[in-house]
């Protein structure tokens, strides 16, 4: 773990234990430097990380103070292991996503970040330029595994992290969803068992349903990661063929697994010979200074498949993703050829040009800063509005907040009420195949603060108070 993350974890533990309480000033940067023998920049990074997570508040010329109710987040596994078996989630996902498409809604249920945060004009110019100079034979040469320049650019970004990736093992896909689905298909047959986190991204459940697989839902410890004790028990009890996991900026909880947990997780899976399909689409949206390493960095057997895309961090409409498939690359390519054939060629060329020209990392820094600010503002507002019985996630990246209401509250009711009142939300039923999170909901925190957003949150909080009073 990096030094600033280690300090942030120690301070978080102290705050949750009540050493530093709401409204109190924590030690100054100079004091922490002397106490922990760290540089001022390292301490500042730790404080800024805790500020982005809603735990601290900076006051000009005064220092950093603990914000109110910082510990309102579950600290134990979110439930028991569920051998869900076959999954039936697609109809509900379609219903919720279709209902939330109207542009006049305050998009608290939207699955993508505020589109105005992306360099769409520049992408449009690059795309237009690529179309004018498009080589007619690129529709053939850029069949799977995809455009060579783009694959090399992706490999170079991993190399900067210290992760050696051969461009020949990268397959460009139509978004991360295709990368993840093809990876799962390459590892399984209908009827096989697949481990997912609980709560998990509903796309994982959709893929499991489509491929006629069986799901094992392992609870997540918020702020830590998948429960390793329950995972090992499941591996002993079922012939699991693959795990679909998010180690970095988990969706919907938003936490990042620490390196020791990642190492222990990969060692456990190696003992049972179970490969990982890693969903790393939000990894670039971390709120810290260093991009967290994917699980693949601890893959000694070379059996994991690392999937990501540009959809969440750069070009939402381009639908360009990839999978670092390793030895599975030939099978992934064949599966892609018989399903979607290939990924949109002009989009691949435009993104390759953008990465070659530079400016991507500067865009990511601006995007992360904005998302962290908006997340902190929404979380602080909700902490003040919601009853104590409701817990909130403490995201370390991304743009989603996860609310856990008392059991017995059905957030599908809130979903229907919200649509009638002019805003959307994502009910927790989307994030489990077995009804484990029906009392939870996900909110999109990427929108700028506005009177409409404030009214929506105030209205939602009032409904939640009523629901909690009825339990």
C-alpha positions in Angstrom: 0.0 0.0 0.0 1.3 3.5 -0.8 2.3 5.7 2.1 -0.5 8.2 1.8 -3.1 5.5 1.6 -1.7 3.9 4.7 -1.9 7.2 6.6 -5.5 7.7 5.2 -6.5 4.2 6.5 -5.1 4.9 9.9 -6.9 8.2 10.2 -10.2 6.7 8.8 -9.9 4.0 11.5 -9.4 6.6 14.2 -12.3 8.6 13.0 -14.6 5.6 12.9 -13.4 4.7 16.4 -14.3 8.1 17.7 -10.8 9.3 18.4 -11.5 12.3 16.2 -15.2 13.3 16.2 -17.4 15.5 14.0 -16.3 19.1 14.1 -12.9 18.4 15.6 -9.6 19.5 14.0 -7.2 16.7 13.2 -3.5 17.1 13.5 -2.0 19.7 11.1 0.0 18.6 8.1 3.2 19.6 9.9 2.3 17.6 13.0 1.5 14.5 11.0 4.8 14.9 9.1 6.7 14.8 12.4 4.5 12.0 14.0 4.6 9.7 11.0 8.0 10.7 9.4 6.3 11.5 6.1 6.7 14.3 3.6 4.2 17.2 3.5 3.0 16.1 0.1 2.3 12.5 1.3 0.3 13.8 4.3 -1.6 16.3 2.0 -2.5 13.5 -0.4 -3.9 11.4 2.5 -6.0 14.4 3.8 -7.3 15.1 0.3 -8.3 11.5 -0.2 -10.3 11.5 3.0 -11.8 14.9 2.0 -12.9 13.4 -1.3 -14.6 10.6 0.6 -16.6 13.0 2.7 -14.7 12.3 6.0 -12.7 15.6 6.3 -13.4 19.2 5.4 -10.6 21.7 4.7 -11.1 25.2 6.2 -8.9 28.0 4.8 -6.1 29.1 7.2 -7.4 26.7 9.8 -6.7 23.1 8.8 -8.7 19.9 8.3 -11.8 19.0 10.3 -13.9 15.9 10.7 -17.2 16.1 8.9 -20.4 15.0 10.5 -21.5 11.3 10.8 -18.5 9.9 8.9 -19.0 6.3 10.0 -22.4 5.6 8.6 -21.3 2.7 6.5 -21.6 -1.0 7.1 -18.3 -2.5 8.3 -19.2 -6.2 8.0 -20.2 -8.5 5.1 -23.4 -7.3 3.5 -25.1 -10.7 3.9 -24.7 -14.4 3.5 -23.5 -16.4 0.5 -26.4 -17.0 -1.9 -26.3 -19.9 -4.3 -28.7 -18.1 -6.6 -28.4 -20.6 -9.4 -30.1 -19.4 -12.6 -30.6 -15.7 -12.8 -33.7 -13.7 -14.1 -32.7 -10.1 -14.1 -32.9 -8.8 -17.7 -36.6 -7.8 -17.6 -36.1 -5.6 -14.5 -32.9 -4.0 -15.9 -34.7 -3.2 -19.2 -37.7 -1.7 -17.3 -35.6 0.5 -15.1 -33.2 1.7 -17.8 -36.0 2.5 -20.2 -38.0 4.4 -17.6 -35.0 6.6 -16.7 -34.1 7.7 -20.3 -36.2 10.8 -20.4 -34.0 14.0 -20.6 -36.3 16.0 -18.4 -35.6 13.8 -15.4 -33.0 14.6 -12.8 -30.7 11.7 -13.7 -29.9 10.2 -10.3 -30.4 6.7 -11.7 -28.3 7.2 -14.8 -25.6 4.6 -15.4 -23.0 7.0 -17.0 -21.4 10.2 -15.8 -22.5 13.6 -16.7 -21.8 13.7 -20.5 -20.6 17.3 -20.3 -17.5 16.1 -18.5 -16.0 14.5 -21.6 -14.0 16.1 -24.4 -16.7 15.3 -27.0 -15.8 18.2 -29.5 -12.2 17.0 -29.7 -13.4 13.4 -30.1 -15.8 14.5 -32.8 -13.0 16.3 -34.8 -10.7 13.3 -34.5 -13.5 11.0 -35.7 -14.3 13.2 -38.6 -10.6 13.3 -39.6 -10.4 9.5 -39.4 -13.4 9.2 -41.7 -11.8 11.4 -44.3 -8.6 9.5 -44.4 -10.0 6.0 -43.7 -8.1 3.2 -45.4 -10.7 1.1 -47.2 -8.8 -2.0 -46.2 -8.9 -1.1 -42.4 -12.3 -2.9 -42.3 -10.2 -6.0 -42.9 -6.9 -5.3 -41.2 -8.7 -4.1 -38.0 -10.8 -7.3 -37.5 -10.1 -9.0 -34.2 -7.9 -8.5 -32.3 -8.4 -4.8 -33.4 -6.4 -1.8 -34.4 -2.7 -2.3 -33.7 -1.9 1.3 -32.8 -4.7 1.3 -30.2 -3.6 -2.0 -28.7 0.0 -0.8 -28.4 -1.2 2.5 -26.7 -3.2 0.4 -24.2 -0.2 -1.8 -23.5 2.0 1.3 -23.0 -0.4 2.6 -20.3 -0.2 -0.7 -18.5 3.6 -0.6 -18.8 3.6 2.8 -17.1 2.0 1.0 -14.1 4.6 -1.7 -14.1 2.3 -4.3 -15.6 3.8 -6.0 -18.6 1.2 -6.7 -21.3 1.8 -8.0 -24.8 -0.3 -6.0 -27.3 -0.9 -9.3 -29.1 -2.9 -10.5 -26.1 -5.2 -7.5 -26.2 -8.5 -7.8 -28.0 -10.5 -4.7 -28.8 -14.2 -5.1 -28.1 -17.5 -3.2 -28.4 -17.3 -1.7 -25.0 -16.4 -3.5 -21.7 -19.6 -5.4 -21.6 -18.6 -7.4 -24.7 -15.2 -7.9 -23.3 -16.6 -9.3 -20.0 -19.2 -11.4 -21.7 -16.8 -12.9 -24.2 -14.3 -13.6 -21.3 -17.0 -15.4 -19.3 -18.1 -17.4 -22.4 -14.5 -18.4 -23.0 -14.2 -19.9 -19.6 -17.6 -21.6 -19.1 -20.3 -23.8 -20.5 -24.1 -23.5 -19.8 -24.9 -24.8 -16.3 -21.5 -23.9 -14.8 -21.2 -21.9 -11.5 -19.7 -18.4 -11.5 -18.9 -16.3 -8.5 -20.0 -12.6 -8.4 -19.9 -10.0 -5.6 -23.0 -9.0 -3.8 -23.9 -6.3 -4.5 -22.6 -6.5 -8.1 -22.9 -4.7 -11.4 -26.2 -5.8 -13.0 -24.4 -6.4 -16.3 -22.7 -9.4 -14.7 -26.1 -10.9 -13.8 -27.4 -10.2 -17.3 -24.4 -12.0 -18.8 -24.9 -15.0 -16.5 -28.6 -15.1 -17.5 -27.8 -14.9 -21.2 -25.2 -17.6 -21.0 -27.4 -19.9 -18.9 -24.9 -20.0 -16.0 -25.5 -20.3 -12.3 -24.5 -17.5 -9.9 -22.9 -17.8 -6.5 -23.3 -14.4 -4.8 -20.5 -13.7 -2.2 -21.1 -10.7 0.1 -18.7 -7.7 0.0 -17.2 -6.1 3.1 -17.6 -2.3 2.3 -14.3 -0.6 2.0 -12.5 -4.0 2.0 -13.7 -6.2 -0.8 -15.2 -9.6 -1.3 -15.4 -11.7 1.9 -12.5 -14.2 1.5 -13.8 -16.6 4.2 -17.2 -17.0 2.4 -15.5 -17.2 -1.0 -13.3 -20.1 0.1 -16.4 -21.9 1.6 -18.1 -21.5 -1.8 -15.1 -22.8 -3.7 -15.2 -25.9 -1.6 -18.9 -26.4 -2.0 -19.4 -25.8 -5.7 -17.3 -26.5 -8.9 -16.8 -22.8 -9.6 -15.4 -22.2 -13.1 -14.8 -18.4 -13.0 -15.1 -15.3 -10.8 -16.4 -11.9 -12.1 -14.9 -9.3 -9.8 -14.3 -5.6 -9.5 -11.2 -4.8 -7.3 -10.9 -1.1 -8.2 -13.8 1.3 -7.6 -16.3 -1.5 -7.1 -19.7 -1.0 -8.6 -21.9 0.0 -6.8 -20.0 0.5 -3.5 -17.0 2.5 -5.0 -14.2 1.1 -2.7 -10.8 0.0 -3.8 -9.4 -3.3 -2.5 -6.0 -2.8 -0.7 -3.0 -4.6 -2.2 -2.8 -7.2 0.6 -6.4 -8.2 0.1 -5.8 -8.4 -3.7 -2.8 -10.7 -3.1 -4.7 -12.9 -0.7 -7.7 -13.1 -3.1 -5.6 -14.1 -6.0 -3.6 -16.7 -3.9 -6.9 -18.2 -2.8 -8.2 -18.5 -6.4 -4.9 -19.9 -7.6 -5.1 -22.7 -4.9 -8.5 -23.7 -6.4 -7.5 -23.2 -10.0 -10.3 -20.6 -10.6 -9.6 -17.8 -13.1 -10.8 -14.2 -12.7 -12.8 -12.1 -15.2 -11.8 -8.7 -13.9 -14.0 -5.7 -14.5 -11.7 -2.6 -14.3 -13.9 -0.1 -16.1 -13.8 2.4 -13.2 -10.1 2.0 -12.4 -9.1 5.3 -14.0 -11.7 7.2 -11.9 -10.0 6.6 -8.6 -9.8 9.7 -6.3 -6.2 9.1 -5.1 -3.0 10.2 -6.8 -1.9 6.7 -8.0 -3.9 4.4 -10.2 -4.6 1.2 -8.2 -3.2 -2.0 -9.7 -5.6 -4.5 -11.1 -5.8 -8.1 -9.8 -3.9 -9.2 -12.8 -0.7 -7.8 -11.2 -1.0 -10.8 -8.7 -1.8 -13.4 -11.4 1.1 -15.8 -11.2 -0.6 -18.5 -13.4 -1.6 -16.1 -16.2 -5.2 -17.2 -16.2 -7.0 -14.0 -15.5 -8.7 -11.8 -18.1 -8.6 -8.1 -17.5 -11.4 -6.0 -19.1 -11.8 -2.3 -19.4 -13.0 0.4 -21.7 -13.0 4.1 -22.6 -16.7 4.4 -22.0 -16.7 5.6 -18.4 -13.7 7.9 -18.5 -13.3 9.4 -22.0 -15.8 8.5 -24.8 -19.1 7.2 -23.6 -20.7 6.9 -27.0 -17.8 5.3 -28.8 -18.3 1.9 -27.2 -14.7 0.8 -27.4 -13.3 -1.6 -24.8 -10.8 -4.3 -24.5 -9.7 -7.5 -22.8 -6.2 -8.4 -21.8 -6.9 -12.0 -22.6 -3.4 -13.7 -22.3 -3.5 -17.3 -23.5 -7.3 -17.0 -24.0 -6.9 -14.3 -26.7 -7.3 -16.7 -29.7 -10.6 -18.1 -28.3 -11.9 -14.6 -27.5 -11.1 -13.5 -31.1 -13.0 -16.5 -32.5 -16.0 -15.8 -30.2 -16.1 -12.2 -31.3 -15.9 -13.0 -35.0 -19.1 -15.2 -34.7 -21.0 -12.6 -32.6 -20.3 -9.0 -33.4 -17.6 -9.6 -36.0 -15.5 -6.6 -35.0 -15.4 -3.2 -33.1 -16.3 0.0 -34.9 -13.1 0.9 -36.9 -13.3 4.7 -37.0 -13.8 4.9 -33.2 -10.7 2.8 -32.7 -8.7 5.0 -35.0 -9.9 8.2 -33.3 -9.0 7.0 -29.9 -5.6 5.8 -31.1 -5.0 9.3 -32.4 -6.1 10.9 -29.2 -3.8 8.8 -27.1 -0.9 9.5 -29.5 -1.5 13.2 -29.3 -1.5 13.4 -25.5 -3.8 15.1 -23.1 -5.6 12.0 -21.9 -4.0 12.1 -18.4 -4.7 15.8 -18.0 -8.4 15.1 -18.9 -8.5 12.2 -16.3 -7.1 14.5 -13.6 -9.8 17.1 -14.3 -12.5 14.5 -14.4 -11.4 12.8 -11.2 -11.2 16.1 -9.4 -14.7 17.2 -10.5 -16.2 13.8 -9.7 -14.6 13.8 -6.2 -16.0 17.3 -5.5 -19.5 16.4 -6.7 -19.5 13.2 -4.8 -18.4 14.9 -1.6 -21.1 17.6 -1.9 -23.9 15.0 -2.5 -22.8 12.7 0.2 -22.6 15.6 2.7 -26.1 16.8 1.8 -27.5 13.3 2.2 -25.8 12.7 5.6 -27.6 15.8 6.8 -31.0 14.8 5.3 -31.2 11.1 6.0 -32.1 9.3 9.2 -29.4 7.6 11.2 -30.8 4.2 10.2 -29.6 4.7 6.6 -25.9 4.0 5.8 -24.0 5.5 2.9 -21.0 4.1 1.0 -17.7 5.9 1.2 -16.6 5.8 -2.5 -12.9 6.1 -3.3 -13.6 6.8 -7.0 -16.3 6.7 -9.6 -19.6 8.5 -9.4 -22.1 6.3 -7.5 -23.4 6.4 -4.0 -24.9 3.3 -2.4 -27.6 3.8 0.2 -28.6 1.0 2.5 -32.0 1.4 4.2 -33.4 -0.8 7.0 -34.5 -4.3 5.7 -38.1 -4.3 4.8 -37.9 -1.1 2.7 -38.5 -1.9 -1.0 -36.7 0.7 -3.1 -38.6 -0.3 -6.2 -41.4 1.7 -4.6 -39.1 4.7 -4.4 -38.1 4.1 -8.0 -41.7 4.5 -9.2 -42.4 7.5 -6.9 -39.2 9.2 -8.2 -40.2 8.9 -11.9 -43.6 10.5 -11.1 -41.8 13.3 -9.2 -39.3 14.1 -12.0 -36.1 12.2 -11.1 -34.7 8.7 -11.5 -32.8 6.3 -9.2 -31.5 2.7 -9.5 -33.3 0.3 -7.0 -31.1 -2.2 -5.2 -33.0 -5.1 -6.8 -30.8 -4.6 -9.9 -27.7 -5.5 -8.1 -28.5 -9.1 -6.9 -30.1 -12.1 -8.5 -31.7 -13.2 -5.2 -33.3 -10.1 -3.7 -30.5 -9.5 -1.2 -30.4 -5.8 -1.8 -34.0 -4.8 -2.4 -33.7 -2.4 0.6 -30.8 -0.5 -1.1 -30.5 2.0 -3.9 -27.8 3.6 -6.1 -27.5 7.3 -6.9 -25.5 9.0 -9.6 -23.4 11.7 -8.0 -21.8 13.2 -11.2 -24.3 16.0 -11.9 -23.5 19.6 -10.9 -25.3 21.0 -7.9 -28.5 22.7 -8.9 -31.9 23.7 -7.3 -33.5 20.7 -9.2 -30.9 18.3 -7.8 -31.4 19.7 -4.3 -35.1 19.3 -4.5 -34.8 15.7 -5.7 -32.5 14.7 -2.9 -34.8 16.5 -0.3 -37.8 14.8 -1.7 -36.1 11.4 -1.7 -34.9 11.8 1.9 -38.4 12.6 3.0 -39.8 9.4 1.4 -37.0 7.4 3.0 -37.8 8.8 6.4 -41.5 7.8 5.9 -40.4 4.3 4.8 -38.2 3.9 7.8 -41.0 5.0 10.1 -43.2 2.3 8.7 -40.8 -0.5 9.4 
